[in-house]
Structures are given as C-alpha cells and as structure tokens.
Amino acid sequence: MKTASTAVRNCIIVLFLSTMVAVAEISGIHEMVFPEAAALCVGLWLLPKSVWNVRWWQIPLLLTTAAFIGLATNLLLPCRFEVRFALAFIVVISLLRLVRCNMYPVASAAMLPVLIDTRSWAYPLSVLVLSLLLAGGRELLRQEGRSEYSPFTLLQLVLLAVALCIPLAVNSILHLSILNYALVPPLVVTMIEFAGRKSGFRKRPWSIWGLIVAAATLGAYLQWLVHLTWGLPSAVGAFVALSLMLLLFHRFKPFAPALAICLVPILLHGEALPFFPLLVALGSSWFIVAGELVARWSERKKMGQ
C-alpha cells in the first residue's frame, strides 16, 4: 500500500509539472514556468510527513507575496543585478522569520524574477494560481503531523546573506553573466536547508550534491536533445527528466530543491545549456559548504552559552 501511494503521488507530480510547462509553452507566457513548484510538490505532496511549518492558506499568501516582492525589486530598483538579487533574498527570508514559517522555497519566488529579468505581471499571477493548486493538492494528499519550527537567529541570517553576497561579488568583478546560473534559487534554498542546526540533510551532503548535479544534467541535456535537437515540446523533456529524478529519489531519498533544478533549463537560452551542469556543480558546492559552516557556527555559539 505504501509503494502504491508513493507511485500515485509521483505520477500526480510529474503530470502536474509537465502540464505547467506545456501550458506555458502553448500560451507563450514563459513566466508560467515556476521551477520551485517542483520542490514544493516534493514537500507538500510526495512526502507522507510534513516537513514545513505552514498552514494551507499561508502557501498561496507567502508565495504570491514573494513573487510580487521579486518582480517589484526587479522593476523599480535602478541598481545592479547583484544588489537586487541579494535584497530580494534578505526581504523574503526576513518575512519568513516574521511569520515563523520554514517553507524556504518561498525565497525562490522572489529571487527568480531578478535572475531571469522577468518584467511581466503574469509571473506573480501564475505563482498565485500554482500555489492555490499546490495548497489544494496538499489537502487532498494528506500529510502526517506538522514540522517543528526552529528559527534562525538574526546573526545566522546575516551570515547567510554574507555567504550569498560572496559569489555575487565574484560575479560582479568578472562581469560574466553566464555565472549567474551558478546562483539559481534552488541552490540558495539548499544553503538555507543546510544551515539549520537540526537539519538531517547535513548527514548526506555528497548524495545531495550528486542529486543536484544529476538534476542539472538531466534537465539541461534533455532540453537540448528533446526540444532543441528533435524539435519536440519542452514539456516532453521535462516529463522525462522529472520521472528519472523521482526514480533517483526512490533510491537516494528526496531532496526538494533538486527536483526544481530539473525545470530551470527551460528558462535558459540555448547557448547556456551545455554549461549549466558545471555551473550548478560549482554553485551547489559553495552553498552546501556555506550552509554547513553557518550551522556549525550556530552549534558552537549555543554550546558556549
């Protein structure tokens, strides 16, 4: 029964996300592709036990608010990409701390429009629709219990912001826009997940790094092969990549941000696809190490009190 239930959840997730990509492709509104919806599907639909301290009505409220923050940051602030990206991160992480919620993929909703330079109000509206469907699906696919909320201290948040600003500063110095893809939002969420003192992910950093790189490789090269070479819809490549990643989750345990990485290549220019897995491998290495360092500092600080 457990296997059948998991299989049903996997099928629903693949169909839901592939439909999202197909609708975006047919309508021509690429802002409808929200990669972090894949991570949210893992946390809200796939796992039988709740991993986030969030009520159903907070899901659309927080995600849509973050999407508006990200779009407004991109449209209204006349400053460099690096400043806008860091600011969107800081504002949304502070918001999550204020409402005592640990659904950290919400931060991606604010960072994505800055990363890909979204300027359409279709983006937050799409996030609203998707988040309502995610919340509704969570009510149908019931989860057990509710995750314990362990807040980050103010100093931890500062350290996370500094860890993000270091690669942003490198980007600014080198002036290579392609390096931005080493900072895709699911990787930043990975850092936050590793920074938690009670994070179980810290016990398996290598398998998580492998899942992230595998997701980037499958997502990028299936898009290149299926869509750019064979001329088939992007949704076909997404369907195959997501299905293969969920099979890997069955073998190595799920990691929500990795599934989101699968869908990021759909938003990239074709010339960036061959380099995407390498950039993700480098970016994820930094963010995993940075998250681990923040967590260790927090543990030492607690022991010294």
RORODO-183257 format. One line per 8 residues: number of its first residue (from 1); their letters; for each residue x, y, z of C-alpha. Coordinates in Angstrom, 3 decimals. Example, Ala and Ser with C-alpha at 12.3 -4.5 7.8 and 13.67 -1.06 7.14 Angstrom:
BEGIN
1	AS	12.300:-4.500:7.800 ~ 13.670:-1.060:7.140;
This chain:
BEGIN
1	MKTASTAV	0.000:0.000:0.000 ~ 2.853:2.377:0.848 ~ 4.528:1.761:-2.530 ~ 1.244:2.251:-4.414 ~ 0.577:5.507:-2.575 ~ 4.046:6.800:-3.393 ~ 3.655:5.768:-7.036 ~ 0.368:7.675:-7.281;
9	RNCIIVLF	1.945:10.778:-5.747 ~ 4.868:10.547:-8.184 ~ 2.517:10.308:-11.161 ~ 0.464:13.276:-9.989 ~ 3.616:15.381:-9.537 ~ 5.031:14.557:-12.987 ~ 1.708:15.233:-14.704 ~ 1.139:18.481:-12.791;
17	LSTMVAVA	4.592:19.904:-13.537 ~ 4.615:18.747:-17.161 ~ 1.219:20.373:-17.652 ~ 2.577:23.612:-16.192 ~ 5.388:23.577:-18.770 ~ 3.018:22.646:-21.612 ~ 0.561:25.448:-20.783 ~ 3.418:27.971:-20.645;
25	EISGIHEM	4.719:26.750:-23.991 ~ 1.333:26.771:-25.723 ~ 0.349:30.179:-24.339 ~ 3.761:31.714:-24.978 ~ 3.805:33.007:-21.384 ~ 7.134:31.586:-20.198 ~ 6.702:33.275:-16.818 ~ 4.256:30.465:-16.024;
33	VFPEAAAL	7.186:28.067:-15.605 ~ 7.949:28.264:-11.879 ~ 10.711:25.703:-11.176 ~ 10.291:25.891:-7.413 ~ 6.817:24.403:-7.861 ~ 8.684:21.097:-8.249 ~ 10.372:21.489:-4.865 ~ 7.041:22.433:-3.312;
41	CVGLWLLP	5.447:19.323:-4.815 ~ 8.046:17.203:-3.021 ~ 7.488:18.862:0.339 ~ 3.708:19.198:0.106 ~ 2.633:16.161:-1.942 ~ 5.303:13.478:-2.106 ~ 6.458:13.160:1.492 ~ 3.918:11.477:3.803;
49	KSVWNVRW	5.048:13.594:6.785 ~ 5.011:17.380:6.851 ~ 8.467:18.956:6.547 ~ 7.412:22.598:6.731 ~ 5.651:24.553:9.437 ~ 2.996:26.104:7.204 ~ -0.805:26.222:7.087 ~ -2.610:25.650:3.784;
57	WQIPLLLT	-3.729:29.271:3.428 ~ -0.180:30.537:4.002 ~ 1.076:28.694:0.904 ~ -0.549:30.978:-1.713 ~ -0.213:34.050:0.503 ~ 3.535:33.705:1.088 ~ 4.428:32.556:-2.429 ~ 2.440:35.297:-4.150;
65	TAAFIGLA	3.779:37.965:-1.793 ~ 7.344:36.793:-2.507 ~ 6.653:36.828:-6.259 ~ 5.404:40.431:-6.067 ~ 8.436:41.413:-3.980 ~ 10.792:39.894:-6.539 ~ 9.069:41.480:-9.520 ~ 8.845:44.879:-7.827;
73	TNLLLPCR	12.527:44.678:-6.895 ~ 13.412:43.937:-10.495 ~ 11.207:46.658:-11.970 ~ 11.588:49.513:-9.509 ~ 15.163:49.452:-8.230 ~ 17.697:51.021:-10.631 ~ 20.693:49.111:-9.329 ~ 22.915:46.206:-10.328;
81	FEVRFALA	21.603:42.645:-10.615 ~ 23.709:41.519:-7.641 ~ 22.145:44.127:-5.331 ~ 18.592:43.336:-6.427 ~ 19.149:39.591:-6.059 ~ 20.579:39.896:-2.538 ~ 17.873:42.330:-1.498 ~ 15.071:40.034:-2.675;
89	FIVVISLL	16.635:37.194:-0.674 ~ 17.033:39.238:2.512 ~ 13.490:40.649:2.423 ~ 11.783:37.282:1.933 ~ 13.920:35.402:4.469 ~ 13.109:38.140:6.985 ~ 9.421:37.773:6.107 ~ 9.540:34.019:6.737;
97	RLVRCNMY	11.175:34.600:10.107 ~ 8.500:37.163:10.966 ~ 5.635:34.736:10.277 ~ 7.558:31.786:11.820 ~ 7.494:29.663:8.675 ~ 10.270:27.351:7.436 ~ 8.957:26.780:3.896 ~ 12.186:28.190:2.475;
105	PVASAAML	11.420:27.542:-1.235 ~ 9.281:30.685:-0.874 ~ 12.544:32.642:-1.217 ~ 12.894:31.346:-4.773 ~ 9.696:33.098:-5.794 ~ 11.403:36.424:-5.068 ~ 14.843:35.633:-6.495 ~ 13.728:34.036:-9.781;
113	PVLIDTRS	12.325:37.172:-11.485 ~ 15.549:39.024:-10.692 ~ 17.720:36.192:-12.016 ~ 15.912:35.833:-15.346 ~ 14.945:39.525:-15.558 ~ 11.194:38.948:-15.540 ~ 9.207:42.120:-16.221 ~ 5.720:40.728:-16.724;
121	WAYPLSVL	2.928:40.832:-14.155 ~ 1.942:37.423:-15.490 ~ 4.618:35.978:-13.204 ~ 3.016:36.679:-9.797 ~ -0.400:35.790:-11.194 ~ 0.981:32.440:-12.371 ~ 2.570:31.854:-8.975 ~ -0.797:32.593:-7.340;
129	VLSLLLAG	-2.604:30.015:-9.488 ~ 0.106:27.385:-8.992 ~ 0.267:27.979:-5.242 ~ -3.526:27.587:-4.932 ~ -3.267:24.265:-6.748 ~ -0.390:23.216:-4.510 ~ -2.355:24.112:-1.383 ~ -5.418:22.264:-2.668;
137	GRELLRQE	-3.346:19.213:-3.526 ~ -1.868:19.200:-0.050 ~ -5.345:18.990:1.428 ~ -6.165:16.007:-0.797 ~ -2.836:14.216:-0.292 ~ -2.872:14.370:3.468 ~ 0.369:14.595:5.423 ~ 1.007:13.478:8.981;
145	GRSEYSPF	1.934:15.885:11.746 ~ 3.480:19.313:11.458 ~ 7.138:20.260:11.320 ~ 8.750:21.888:14.330 ~ 9.809:25.460:13.679 ~ 13.412:26.268:14.615 ~ 14.056:29.949:13.836 ~ 17.316:31.345:12.546;
153	TLLQLVLL	18.890:33.954:14.780 ~ 19.490:37.420:13.422 ~ 23.217:36.736:13.199 ~ 22.579:33.493:11.278 ~ 20.522:35.450:8.754 ~ 23.368:37.935:8.397 ~ 25.817:35.087:7.797 ~ 23.523:33.559:5.161;
161	AVALCIPL	23.310:36.931:3.431 ~ 27.111:37.275:3.506 ~ 27.502:33.742:2.092 ~ 25.225:34.718:-0.790 ~ 26.988:38.023:-1.385 ~ 30.420:36.415:-1.819 ~ 29.625:34.675:-5.156 ~ 27.591:37.723:-6.174;
169	AVNSILHL	30.693:39.855:-5.653 ~ 32.746:37.433:-7.757 ~ 30.115:37.738:-10.496 ~ 30.298:41.499:-10.329 ~ 34.090:41.507:-10.648 ~ 34.266:39.009:-13.527 ~ 31.351:40.523:-15.500 ~ 30.298:37.114:-16.860;
177	SILNYALV	26.509:36.924:-16.958 ~ 26.574:33.155:-17.518 ~ 27.924:32.752:-13.968 ~ 24.513:33.897:-12.735 ~ 23.287:30.350:-13.350 ~ 25.548:29.119:-10.551 ~ 23.206:31.125:-8.302 ~ 19.857:29.657:-9.351;
185	PPLVVTMI	17.351:29.985:-6.467 ~ 17.093:26.242:-5.610 ~ 20.818:26.321:-4.803 ~ 20.325:29.253:-2.432 ~ 17.474:27.309:-0.790 ~ 19.907:24.391:-0.433 ~ 22.210:26.625:1.611 ~ 19.327:27.600:3.894;
193	EFAGRKSG	18.326:23.965:4.398 ~ 21.896:23.018:5.363 ~ 22.207:25.963:7.744 ~ 19.559:24.653:10.134 ~ 21.058:23.238:13.343 ~ 18.700:20.269:13.253 ~ 18.919:19.664:9.507 ~ 19.108:15.979:8.620;
201	FRKRPWSI	20.474:16.899:5.195 ~ 23.860:17.562:6.769 ~ 24.267:13.812:7.243 ~ 24.302:13.156:3.495 ~ 25.961:16.116:1.710 ~ 27.550:14.003:-1.036 ~ 24.340:12.254:-2.080 ~ 22.500:15.583:-2.105;
209	WGLIVAAA	25.256:17.197:-4.198 ~ 25.032:14.234:-6.581 ~ 21.243:14.580:-6.857 ~ 21.575:18.299:-7.627 ~ 24.186:17.721:-10.352 ~ 22.161:14.830:-11.780 ~ 19.074:17.063:-11.930 ~ 21.005:19.825:-13.720;
217	TLGAYLQW	22.451:17.325:-16.202 ~ 19.124:15.638:-16.946 ~ 17.250:18.932:-17.198 ~ 19.803:20.641:-19.447 ~ 20.693:17.845:-21.838 ~ 17.159:16.511:-22.205 ~ 16.021:20.025:-23.124 ~ 18.881:20.259:-25.607;
225	LVHLTWGL	18.192:16.817:-27.089 ~ 14.402:16.654:-26.990 ~ 13.499:20.293:-27.619 ~ 16.379:21.961:-29.491 ~ 17.583:18.934:-31.488 ~ 14.457:16.846:-32.080 ~ 12.033:19.780:-32.065 ~ 9.636:18.216:-29.564;
233	PSAVGAFV	7.874:20.341:-26.920 ~ 9.819:21.296:-23.795 ~ 7.156:19.525:-21.745 ~ 8.348:16.179:-23.150 ~ 11.897:16.742:-21.944 ~ 10.569:17.963:-18.581 ~ 8.378:14.845:-18.259 ~ 11.350:12.519:-18.812;
241	ALSLMLLL	13.736:14.481:-16.559 ~ 11.233:14.682:-13.700 ~ 10.395:10.985:-13.972 ~ 14.070:9.999:-13.825 ~ 14.728:12.284:-10.856 ~ 11.817:10.811:-8.903 ~ 13.294:7.369:-9.538 ~ 16.596:8.633:-8.114;
249	FHRFKPFA	14.685:9.975:-5.097 ~ 13.363:6.457:-4.510 ~ 16.968:5.212:-4.352 ~ 18.734:8.082:-2.553 ~ 15.903:9.812:-0.594 ~ 14.202:13.004:-1.805 ~ 15.741:16.458:-1.746 ~ 13.175:19.027:-2.839;
257	PALAICLV	15.472:21.690:-4.421 ~ 16.994:19.053:-6.718 ~ 13.675:18.476:-8.480 ~ 13.342:22.222:-9.051 ~ 16.759:22.254:-10.763 ~ 15.286:19.935:-13.443 ~ 12.991:22.689:-14.687 ~ 15.402:25.637:-14.623;
265	PILLHGEA	16.930:24.822:-18.077 ~ 13.541:25.523:-19.682 ~ 14.090:29.189:-18.804 ~ 17.659:29.342:-20.133 ~ 18.956:30.455:-23.512 ~ 20.115:27.527:-25.650 ~ 23.777:28.556:-25.565 ~ 23.810:28.299:-21.747;
273	LPFFPLLV	22.527:24.712:-21.599 ~ 25.882:22.895:-22.110 ~ 27.457:24.839:-19.222 ~ 24.523:24.583:-16.815 ~ 25.513:21.284:-15.080 ~ 29.051:22.546:-14.431 ~ 27.797:25.874:-13.087 ~ 25.311:24.086:-10.825;
281	ALGSSWFI	28.042:21.715:-9.601 ~ 30.219:24.694:-8.638 ~ 27.377:26.719:-7.146 ~ 25.959:23.834:-5.112 ~ 29.429:23.053:-3.718 ~ 29.705:26.583:-2.377 ~ 26.190:26.752:-0.968 ~ 26.393:23.351:0.753;
289	VAGELVAR	29.705:24.291:2.380 ~ 28.390:27.738:3.335 ~ 25.247:26.271:4.898 ~ 27.328:23.748:6.839 ~ 29.615:26.496:8.165 ~ 26.660:28.584:9.337 ~ 25.178:25.531:11.095 ~ 28.466:24.679:12.822;
297	WSERKKMG	28.924:28.254:13.974 ~ 25.411:28.167:15.397 ~ 26.149:24.938:17.284 ~ 29.338:26.346:18.797 ~ 27.540:29.516:19.790 ~ 24.794:27.518:21.506 ~ 27.329:25.335:23.375 ~ 29.196:28.430:24.543;
305	Q	26.125:29.966:26.127;
